Amino acid sequence: MQVVVDSLLTNYTRSGSGKTVVVLHGWGDNIAGIAPFLKELSAKYDVVAMDVPGFGGTQAPATSWGLDDYAHFLQSFLTKLNIKPYVIIGHSNGGAIAIRALAHGLKTNKLVLLASAGVRGDNKRSVAVSKVITKVGKVLAKPLPKKTQRRLRSSVYSTLGSDMLVAEHMQETFKRIVADDVREDARTISQPTLLIYGQNDTSTPIQIGMTLQAAIATSKLEIIPDVGHMLPTDATDTITKMIMEFVG
């Protein structure tokens, strides 16, 4: 299904019945990528999921966006469709968006954060260095053939542990998002919150989950052994069971 939200053609799905669950996918993903997870949830709940702007079937913003923009867009989407979520589930960057949206007044009864991002550490210097290295990499690559340019950029971004190349058209947005920390936002959350992280996650390590648990007084942290970052696809049954027990 599609709807125009804040001038952007937005792709979304809705299935099932019961308490309304809103799901936000992670960076570089889309609702098609987490379809099995959505299907399992819809066996018990009214499940709404959208492709966030710039991914899947939703138009990309005309300018670079930060977490504030995505949080505002989420609120506009829910208002447009008159959706009042009982639970919001955010994976990775979707979790960071959910945290910022709740801090800005979005209402929900419960929150589930799956390998949520948003804790950037005390690394402002690292972010600045990352931007410099990226610019240097582009300058060095400029006289080279396109294939060589891409290979060099990939090497630079891999060294930085960056997902930037997952969506090259969203590079400036990516830079803004990874420089934004949500810990202060997390401290304002009063809803019961379930945090689930994979023991082997290198993208959002369990230390991030521990930091968010400490920030959210009403939270509980679950660690899934032998699983990495992609919880909706690599631990579908396990996280669905946890969520259903949490939601009720």
N, C-alpha and C positions, 0 to 999 in steps of 0.2 A: 504494500500500500504506500501511497505517497501523499504528502501534504506540504504546502508552502508555509514555512516558519521563518519569520524575520527575513523574508525575500529569498530564502534558500529552499530549493526543492529537496524535501527530506524523505528518505526511504525508511519505512518502519514495518514491523510485524506485530500482530496481536492475536493471541490464541489462548484457549482454555477458559476456565471460569473459577471464581473464588476470590480470595484476597488478591488485590492488584500488586504485581511485582514488576518493577521497572529495572531493566538490565542495561548496563553501559559496558560496551566492549573496550578493549585496550588499544593502544597505539598500533596502527598498521593492520588492525583486524577489522572485522565487520560482522553483521548479524548472521551472514551465511556461514562464516567460520566457526560460530559457536552454536549452530543450529541444533545439534544433538542435545546440548545442555538446555536450550530453550524448550525443546520438545519434552524433555523429562520434567521440567518445572511445570509446563502447561497441563500435565496430567492432574495437577492439584490446584493450580493457581491461574488467575488471569494475567498472562505474561505479555508485557509490552517491551519491545526492544527496538532501538533505532540505530541506524548508521550515523555516527556523529559526523558533523561537517568535515568534508575532506576525505572521507573514507566510504567504501562500499558504494551505494547508490545515492548518497547525499552530496549535493554540490559543495565544493570547497569555498571557503570565504574569499572575498576579493582581496583582503589584506591579511597579514599575519595575526593570529589570535593567541591569547593567553588563557589561563584557567578561568579568569573572570568572565571572558567572553563565552567560553563553553558552559560555564555555570548559568549564565544568563540565558543562553540558548536552550538549555535543558528546561528551565522554568517556563520559557515561552512555548516550548513544545508541549509540555504538560498542560499549560493553561489553554492552548489552542484546542486540544483534544478533550479538555475537561477531565483530565486524569488526576486522581488523588491517590498516590501510591501508598500502600501499606508498608511495603518494603522497597528499598533501592539496593540493587546489587551492582557493584562496580569492580571490574577487573583491571588491574594495572593502572593505566592512565585514567580509565573510567572511574576507578576508586578515588583518584585525586580530584576529578571533576565533581564527584558526589560530595566529597568532604567540603570543597569550596562552596558548592551550591547550598548545602545545609547551613554553613556559616553565614551565608547571605540570605537566609530566611526560608529556604525550601522546606516544606513540611513532609514528614514521613514518620511512621510509627517505629520502624526498625531499619537498621543499616547492615549490609553485609559487604565486607571488603575482601576481595580475592586478590592476593599478591599485589596489594595496592601500592602504587608509587606515590610520590609527593614529598617524601623526606629526602631532602637534598644534602643533608649533613652540613657541616660548617665548611663548605667548599666553594665559597664565592670566588676564591682565587682560582680554583680548578676550572670553574665555569668560564672565567675570563681567559684562562690559558687555552681552554678548548676552542673558544672563538678565534683566538689568535692563530692556533695551529690549523684550524679549518681554512682561514683566509690564506695562510702561507701555503697550504696544500693546493688551493685553487690557483695561486700565482705560479707555483712551480709546475703545475700541470698545464698551464695555458698554451705553451708552444707545442705540446705533444699531441699525437693522434688521439681521437676521442676514446678509443678502447684503453689506451694507456692512461688517459686522464681519469677515467672511471675506476681503473684498477688502483691508481694512486690514491684517489679519494677514498676508496673502500679501505685501503690500508690505513689511512689517517683516521677514519672514523672507527675502524675496528680497534685501533690502539686506544681510542677514547672510550670504548665500550658503548658506542652510540647506536641508536636505532634510526638515525637520520636517513639512511639510505633506504629504509623500508618504504618511505613515502617521500621521494625527493621533491615533489611539488609542495611539500609542507615543511621544508627545512627551517624557514624563519619562525614558523609557529613552534616547531620542535625546540628551537633554541630558547624561546620565551618560556615554554612549559618546563624544561629541565632546569631553569634558573629560579623557579618558583617553589617555595617551601610551604607545606600546608600544616605544619605542626601547630601554629597558633590557631588555625581554623579548627583543627581536631580538638583542641581544648574546649571549644564552645559546644561540642556535640553532647547532648544529654540522652539521646535515644539509645536503647539497648543495641549494642553493636557486636557483630561476630566477625572476627578477623581470621582468615585462613591463608596460610602460606605453605609453600612446598619446601621441604628440607633442603633440596638441591638447587633451589632457585638462585641463579647468579645475577639476574636482572633486577629483582627486588628481593634481596636476601632477607632472611628471617629477622635480622636485626632491625629492619625497617618496621616489621610487624610488631616487634617488642617496643619500639619507640612510639608507634601509634597507640599501642595498648596502654602505655604509660600516660599518654596524653588524653585518651578517652576514658573517663572514669567508669563508664558503664559498659566497658568492652570485655570480651573474652577472646583469647588467642588460641587457635588450633594449628598444629604443625602436622603436615602429612608427610610421612617418610617416603624416601625414594622417588620423589616427584619434583619437577622443576617449576618453571614459571607459568606454563600454559595449563593451569588448573581446569578451565572449562572443557578442554579437549582431552587432557591426559589423566584427569581424575574425576571424570563426569559423575559417575555413580557415587563416589565418596563424598564429593562436595554437595551433591543434590540431597543426599541423606542428611548431612549436617545442617543444611539450610532448612529443610523441612522440619527437622526437630527444633530448630531455633525459631522458625516462624510460627509453627503450630498449625 
